[in-house]
Amino acid sequence: MSNRQTINVKLIAIDSILPDLHYGVNALYWWTKRGDDSTNGAFLYPIRVGWQTAIDVSTKRYYTQVLKGNWFYKLYWK
């Protein structure tokens, strides 16, 4: 039995898959696993540009949104 806290995540919006991000040299950063490898395998699903979620932790709600990076932004990772 796991001691991890169950976090309620609600998907608000999904947008689009961009071929240059999801299938090119950056593909590794845009796909994540869901499920358990040991039982029936894990499924890969794309984290899409425009993806918005609401996460409820304790009594607070946090919102996240995935945006495409800007080459001129100083903190942009390559």
C-alpha positions as CSV (number, residue, x, y, z in Angstrom):
1,M,0.0,0.0,0.0
2,S,1.4,3.4,-0.9
3,N,1.6,6.3,1.5
4,R,1.3,8.9,-1.3
5,Q,-1.4,11.5,-1.2
6,T,-4.1,11.1,-3.8
7,I,-4.2,14.3,-5.8
8,N,-7.4,15.2,-7.8
9,V,-6.4,16.5,-11.2
10,K,-9.1,17.8,-13.6
11,L,-8.4,18.3,-17.3
12,I,-9.8,21.6,-18.4
13,A,-8.6,21.8,-22.0
14,I,-6.4,20.0,-24.5
15,D,-5.3,21.7,-27.6
16,S,-3.0,20.4,-30.3
17,I,0.0,18.2,-31.0
18,L,2.7,20.0,-32.8
19,P,4.8,17.7,-35.0
20,D,8.1,19.6,-34.4
21,L,7.8,19.2,-30.6
22,H,6.0,15.8,-30.3
23,Y,7.8,13.8,-32.9
24,G,11.1,15.6,-33.6
25,V,14.3,16.0,-31.5
26,N,12.3,17.2,-28.5
27,A,9.9,14.2,-28.4
28,L,11.3,12.9,-25.2
29,Y,10.1,15.9,-23.2
30,W,6.5,15.8,-24.5
31,W,5.4,12.3,-23.7
32,T,4.7,10.8,-20.3
33,K,3.6,7.4,-18.9
34,R,0.3,6.7,-17.2
35,G,-0.3,3.4,-15.5
36,D,1.8,0.7,-13.9
37,D,4.5,-1.2,-16.0
38,S,4.3,-4.3,-13.7
39,T,0.6,-5.2,-14.2
40,N,-0.6,-4.5,-17.7
41,G,1.9,-2.0,-19.1
42,A,1.9,1.7,-19.2
43,F,0.3,3.9,-21.8
44,L,2.2,6.9,-23.3
45,Y,0.2,10.1,-23.8
46,P,1.3,13.4,-25.2
47,I,1.5,16.5,-23.0
48,R,0.0,19.0,-25.5
49,V,0.6,22.7,-26.1
50,G,-2.5,24.4,-24.6
51,W,-3.1,21.6,-22.1
52,Q,-4.8,23.1,-19.0
53,T,-5.4,21.4,-15.7
54,A,-6.8,22.2,-12.2
55,I,-5.1,20.4,-9.3
56,D,-6.8,20.3,-5.9
57,V,-4.4,19.9,-3.0
58,S,-5.8,20.2,0.5
59,T,-8.1,23.3,0.4
60,K,-6.3,25.0,-2.5
61,R,-6.7,24.8,-6.3
62,Y,-3.7,25.2,-8.6
63,Y,-4.0,25.8,-12.3
64,T,-1.4,24.8,-14.9
65,Q,-1.1,25.5,-18.6
66,V,1.4,24.2,-21.1
67,L,2.8,26.9,-23.5
68,K,5.2,26.7,-26.4
69,G,8.5,28.3,-25.5
70,N,10.0,31.4,-27.0
71,W,13.5,31.3,-28.4
72,F,14.2,34.8,-27.2
73,Y,13.1,34.1,-23.6
74,K,16.2,33.9,-21.3
75,L,15.1,30.9,-19.4
76,Y,14.1,28.8,-22.4
77,W,15.6,25.3,-22.2
78,K,17.0,23.5,-25.3
